[in-house]
Amino acid sequence: MGEVYCFRLPDDLETEAGGGGMKMKLEDMAKFTQLMLQDGCWEGKQLLKGWYYDQARMKHMETKGDSAGHVKEWANGYGYQCWIVKE
């Protein structure tokens, strides 16, 4: 992947907002998505440890009350910066 930019908060510390403000090229987002679809494996190499990937996909935050008027997947919970989608 190339450069990833994060939205900076308007403070004197140059704090980055993180995941919600990330900006990258479409091609890089496609690579990231493919990495996630392959359980953290890229070109035969395991880049994310299995335990971390498993934890990232598990619900850590309840979002059921926040889903009114949104897509149904929003009620499934939130993992490590990932919406949980049930197949």
Legacy VTK file of the C-alpha trace (Angstrom):
# vtk DataFile Version 3.0
C-alpha trace
ASCII
DATASET POLYDATA
POINTS 87 float
0.000 0.000 0.000
0.997 3.550 -0.505
0.566 6.490 1.816
-2.409 6.624 4.154
-3.548 10.004 5.403
-5.538 10.591 8.551
-7.670 13.582 9.377
-5.886 15.823 11.880
-7.779 17.334 14.757
-7.620 21.121 15.092
-5.300 21.101 18.119
-1.702 22.094 18.789
-0.645 18.437 19.228
-1.277 17.432 15.584
-3.515 14.588 16.815
-4.744 12.244 14.081
-8.388 11.187 14.229
-7.560 7.608 13.170
-9.654 5.092 11.237
-12.713 7.212 10.630
-10.688 9.881 8.908
-8.343 7.718 6.845
-7.830 8.619 3.219
-6.084 6.402 0.688
-6.156 5.517 -2.980
-8.964 3.252 -4.134
-6.435 0.611 -5.161
-4.972 0.591 -1.638
-8.418 0.231 -0.067
-9.013 -2.740 -2.381
-5.741 -4.299 -1.168
-6.720 -3.766 2.457
-10.135 -5.311 1.813
-8.512 -8.323 0.143
-6.166 -8.709 3.132
-9.163 -8.835 5.445
-11.010 -11.299 3.194
-7.934 -13.566 3.273
-7.852 -13.632 7.096
-4.815 -11.359 7.303
-2.771 -13.236 4.682
-1.176 -11.468 1.698
0.649 -13.207 -1.155
1.169 -16.312 0.980
2.462 -14.392 4.023
0.477 -14.081 7.255
0.675 -10.322 7.967
-1.842 -10.260 10.804
-1.532 -12.805 13.563
-4.474 -15.180 13.620
-5.501 -14.235 17.166
-5.538 -10.528 16.298
-7.587 -11.061 13.180
-10.076 -13.191 15.119
-10.369 -10.492 17.785
-10.769 -7.717 15.194
-13.823 -9.484 13.766
-15.499 -10.068 17.144
-18.050 -7.702 18.638
-16.436 -5.460 21.249
-19.056 -2.718 21.247
-22.830 -3.032 21.188
-24.462 -0.942 18.462
-28.019 -2.265 18.491
-29.458 0.988 19.851
-27.605 3.046 17.230
-29.008 1.202 14.224
-32.431 2.870 13.919
-32.845 4.191 10.395
-29.592 2.646 9.174
-28.669 -0.553 7.388
-29.405 -3.666 9.443
-25.686 -4.588 9.739
-25.182 -1.604 12.028
-27.004 -3.543 14.761
-24.475 -6.418 14.709
-21.831 -4.628 16.768
-18.397 -3.155 16.223
-14.985 -4.851 16.371
-11.531 -3.264 16.097
-12.500 -0.410 13.755
-14.732 -2.826 11.801
-18.477 -3.134 11.511
-19.529 -6.734 12.123
-21.405 -8.227 9.188
-23.150 -11.556 9.597
-23.472 -13.698 6.490
LINES 1 88
87 0 1 2 3 4 5 6 7 8 9 10 11 12 13 14 15 16 17 18 19 20 21 22 23 24 25 26 27 28 29 30 31 32 33 34 35 36 37 38 39 40 41 42 43 44 45 46 47 48 49 50 51 52 53 54 55 56 57 58 59 60 61 62 63 64 65 66 67 68 69 70 71 72 73 74 75 76 77 78 79 80 81 82 83 84 85 86
